[in-house]
Amino acid sequence: MSKTAYLILENGKVFEGKSFGAEKEVTGELVFTTAMTGYLETLTDPSYYGQVVMQTFPLIGNYGVIPSDFESAQPALRAYIVRNRCQEPSNFRCEGTLDTFLKACGIPGMYALDTRALTRIVREYGVMNCKLVYSLANKEQNLKEIASYRVTDAVRSVTKNEQKRFCAQQPRYNVVLWDFGAKDNIRRELMKRGCNVTVVPAYTTAQHIMDLHPDGIMLSNGPGNPVDNGAVIEQLRILCQEKIPTFGICLGHQLLALSQGAKTEKLKYGHRGANQPATDTQTGRVYITSQNHGYAVVGESLPANARESYKNANDGTCEGVEYLDMPAFSVQFHPEACGGPLDTGFLFDRFLSMMDEKNRQ
């Protein structure tokens, strides 16, 4: 029988549910994702570092655990919240249940609570801190701990510790993937297009990257507040002067903008899910995209050498930037989304075209 668990919110509200996964009290930043599929990609996305992730879709775990779908080797989130968890998954690739996987990874979970009501609170009041506990005896002390919680050292905690090279079967280009918490499918998308990929840690210097003589540079996704990465931003500013074809995704998009003098802002409750509409500002075409971010580039702060290429059709926030004086572009959404949608995979082809053009010069 599952143990009773409680989720204490920063505003004092308490939700009662049942425990699964590891039994451990944790504090984190509560966020929700609206994706109906791809829960394994969500669980293993390093961008969720320091956060308690809630799925709005009611049934999670129905196709079990499939390691080949993981975006990283180990989950970085603090806790996982679902309405209903499936204990009898059905999939020919399944290698275990969600409960067993979370236990093995030391990640606590919670189910059998009203996730719709919880989502409405986050939408109304914004992202807030919370704590998963198994007793309400120390509620006041827990509220103090919740109020003081901050996500810190996010990129440093999820980036790879050493450089690693991956070779494509029919290589055309050499790409450096600057890892700020990179999802594995970014590397896969590059490799299947004929790119050898050298993954380098977040705190690699611009000079070291230049010494690798890349045809292109991929700036990965990652967690946390982008302005906390001052050293990376400075190295990126230096690297941009070399005019190497560059493609940024999510945090990489934000860091590239910051390196050029733009600003970022924290969103009320962020964009997390697989159904976010992004409008091409030139054609007016809307693409359905996968997103996972709590910060956004302030479109009005972009420098003269940049233009806003995509906007979020829901709230008008910046979803993409194209740079006019260097071969570089970036998007806030995830064109590599393994769980879908696949509408914007063509952006990887655009990156290759940019390298083609550079090589012809």
Buried (B, 14 or more C-beta within 10 A) or exposed (E): EBEEBBBBBBEEBEBEBBBBBBEEBBBBBBBBBBBBEBBBBBBBBBBBBBBBBBBBBEEBBBBBBBEEBBBBEEBBBBBBBBBBBBEEBEEEEBEBBBBBBBBEBEBBBBBBBEBEEBBEBBEEBEBBBBBBBBEEEEBEEBBEBBEEBEBEEBBBBBBBEEBBEBEBEEEBBBBBBBBBBBBBBBBBBBBEBBBBBBBBBBEBBBEEBBEBEBBBBBBBBBBBBBBBBEEBBBBBBBBBEEEBBBBBBBBBBBBBBBBBEBBBEEBEBBBBBBEBBBBBBEEEEBBBBBBBBBBBBBBEBBEEBBBBBBBBBEEEBBBBBBBEEBBBBBBBBBBBBBBBBBBBEEBBEEBBEBBEEBEEE
